């Protein structure tokens, strides 16, 4: 990782909604190093998705500064910024009337790539996310949920971004698919040298996939660190988040019979 200039930096960011009556973010400062995988964890309404959307100017802060590779995002044209950052939504966000190939190739097309370049890139990405090239002409509704999310990841990577934002990307999937896709994305993150921010409600998922976890609560950043560092944090909410996967593991240990000795 390169610590000299953070890939992303939030500096004293504040954001309210409903004419200032609802505080989404309160004086949040956080940096993400180039090549880092950061997970942001917190309950509904904690501000984690709002923070993510400030990164590519889907929202603008009321005060404070967001920088991407050292540049204040308010000084970057929003469409240009968004096309340089991959974004994966929980629902996938695929265009239902477009084939898989067209969904993946939409950003390179908008950036002016030739049809040959797009076709080659689509084939490369289908291989990268472990999807059959023969299915490139299928429509999203013909795919499983896991396959649609793989297409979403491929689309996010199509323009070769250095940053990828994941907004609850695996939450709607069954446990086996979720686990496999999470591990596959983690491998892609390392292979491509990406900087990733992932929003999740699942502390176990965050700890298993990310290099570092940031905990949001009621619009405040209340903790950040590795699994080992968070385990030493004495904040009650952080302790509760960490205890949840432990309690689940303990209950499963009691319920499941022991394997052959």
C-alpha positions, 0 to 999 in steps of 0.5 A: 500500500502507498500511504503518501497520498490516500486513494480516498480521504474524508476530512471532517465530512458532515451531511444532513437531510430534510433541511438539516433535521436528520443528521446522516454524517457528523464530522467524519474523517477517514482515509483509505490507502491505495490498495486497501480493502476497507469495510464499513459496518453499521446498522441502518441509518448509521451513515455508511451508504451516505459516506460511500455516495459522497465518494463519487458525488452521488451526494455532496457533503454539507461541509468538509472535503472528500478527496480521491487520489488527492483531488477534491471531488467537488472540482472534478466533473461528476460524470468523469468521476463516476466513470473512473470509479467502479460501483456495485449495488446490492440489487446489481443494478443491471439494465434488464433490456440489455444483454450481459455483454452490453451491460458490461461494455456500457462504460467503455462504450460511453468512453469511446472504445471501439466495438472490437475493444469492447468485445475483447474487454467483455470476454476478458471480464467474463473470464475474470469473474468466472462466467461462461463467455457463451452466455454473453448474449443472455439477459439479466433475468435469465441468470441466477442472483450470483451470476447477476452479481458477477456481471455487476462486478465485471461491469464495475471493472470494465473501464479499469478503475483503480477504486471500486465501491461495493454497497451491500454487494452480497447481501441478497445472495444465499450463504454459499453463493455469498461466501464464494463470491466474496472470496472471488472478489477478494482475490480480484481485489488483490490481483488487480491492485484495487482500492475497495470500500465495501458496505455491509451489515455483516461483521463476520463478512467484514472481518473475513474480507477486509484489511480494515473495518470502520464502524459507523453509528448514528452518523459518527465514525466510532472505531476503525482498525484490523480485527485484532485492533477492534477486539481491544476496543471497549466501545459497547456498540463495537463489542456488540458487533464483534460478539454477534459472530462469536455467539453464532459460532458458539450456538452452531457448535452446540447444535451441530454434531461433532464429526467423525473422530 
